[in-house]
Amino acid sequence: MDLRPGKLVAAVFVACVLAMTAGVEGRDLKITEAIDLALEHDYGIKSAMSDSDAARLEYAAARAGRFPSLSLEARSSRKDEIPSLELEPLGITKEIGSEEIHQADATLSLPLFTGGRISGAIRASRETSLAEASRVRAKRMGTAYGCRRAYLEMLLAEALVRSAEASLSRLEAIGRDVGELHESGMADSIDIFEAGIAAERGRQALAEKLAMREIAEANLKTLTGLTESESVRPIDNVVPPDKPLDDALDRSMQSARPEIDQLAHMARAAEHAVTIATADNLPSLAAFGGYSIGMPNQDLFNNEWNDYMMVGVSITWDFNLAGATVRTRSAARERARSARIMQDDLLERLALQREIAIESAQRSYATMEHTGHQLELARRRFALAEERQGAGLLSVNRLIEMEDDLKSLEEQYRASIIDCYLAETDYFYSMGSTRIYGGLR
């Protein structure tokens, strides 16, 4: 057994990976199933949904400001001394009020004019509610995007592992072929040494690809909420796109990312806050009606229960002499301007992301076509090699080497297809397309 340090380390790593995965319960997952699990598991989505529910309830509370409000008040007290009125000529002394006071009031108030305070608060609350709903959609889309990429990256990692395995098998076949040549005197010790180094590098490359595969699986399990006791097996069939990706991607379309709507609603909410702040310069007018019962109430000279009703109009007009109203209005305008600037910045960044995704898609598709051409040539070469080996013109080791090379190219071609889907995923996300939730095709 070869116990050289590099080979031993690679062998131990591979053995550890196999030991960790041995006996672990596996779970077959389609990409749509993985996305559904991630959407159900994501805590950010759950938090955003609670914030959205809170904003919706606040909107309902703001709308209730247009309706009448009922105020109830009750008091009961006792005085140790009350004033009295003396009429000396008549020799009469009359107490004013009562030692015991009991009073109950009910007042119904309806706002008639608030200068835009109520309507501004309703509109601002509505826009805030819509912004929170957009944030939920943005969280869902971000989670679907992350899970989709993690799923594809795991498919890619598995393809790279199989390619590295085929490459190592080819290098080992070359080593055996060189060994046979050395025995027949057609190769020297340097050839043996170089073949051993190449095989060592192949083992190290396989160990690295296995580690990448483990990382990709851990990432996918974290996103989907699967436990450590479950291994994940992506089962989607990866087929080449039926046409160049850049033909299917539109450079002129406007992005529909929920974040754009979220910022637009936030900007409008800030603009309505300007209306509310401006309303502080205007009076408030309200109609009211009331009913009062108590002892004593209107009659201060008879300690008996009596009641009365009243209706009227009240006006309230507050003036702040230090300029608070002006500054509040200016602050609200700056917040609205900030939200608009953030929206413009997001649109620019999304346009850049779209261009990068399209360029990446073009490169990925070109790479896939080039790798596919190489694979077709390798298949033809292997078919000819089989004929030559059958005629006794090619060694078995050389045929095995070509077969392993063919397997490696097949996995490289599969990896190039997955790269195309990754670029397509980036484009879907930059455009806010609902296809981010769907399957590969």
Sequence and secondary structure as in RCSB ss.txt:
>XXXX:A:sequence
MDLRPGKLVAAVFVACVLAMTAGVEGRDLKITEAIDLALEHDYGIKSAMSDSDAARLEYAAARAGRFPSLSLEAR
SSRKDEIPSLELEPLGITKEIGSEEIHQADATLSLPLFTGGRISGAIRASRETSLAEASRVRAKRMGTAYGCRRA
YLEMLLAEALVRSAEASLSRLEAIGRDVGELHESGMADSIDIFEAGIAAERGRQALAEKLAMREIAEANLKTLTG
LTESESVRPIDNVVPPDKPLDDALDRSMQSARPEIDQLAHMARAAEHAVTIATADNLPSLAAFGGYSIGMPNQDL
FNNEWNDYMMVGVSITWDFNLAGATVRTRSAARERARSARIMQDDLLERLALQREIAIESAQRSYATMEHTGHQL
ELARRRFALAEERQGAGLLSVNRLIEMEDDLKSLEEQYRASIIDCYLAETDYFYSMGSTRIYGGLR
>XXXX:A:secstr
    HHHHHHHHHHHHHHHHHTT EEEEE HHHHHHHHHHH HHHHHHHHHHHHHHHHHHHHHGGGS EEEEEEE
EEE S   EEEETTTTEEEE S SEEEEEEEEEEEEEE TTHHHHHHHHHHHHHHHHHHHHHHHHHHHHHHHHHH
HHHHHHHHHHHHHHHHHHHHHHHHHHHHHHHHHTTSS HHHHHHHHHHHHHHHHHHHHHHHHHHHHHHHHHHHHT
  TTEEEEE       SS HHHHS SSS    HHHHHHHHHHHHHHHHHHHHHGGGS EEEEEEEEEEEESSS S
SS S EEEEEEEEEEE    TTSHHHHHHHHHHHHHHHHHHHHHHHHHHHHHHHHHHHHHHHHHHHHHHHHHHHH
HHHHHHHHHHHHHHHTTSS HHHHHHHHHHHHHHHHHHHHHHHHHHHHHHHHHHHHT GGGGS   
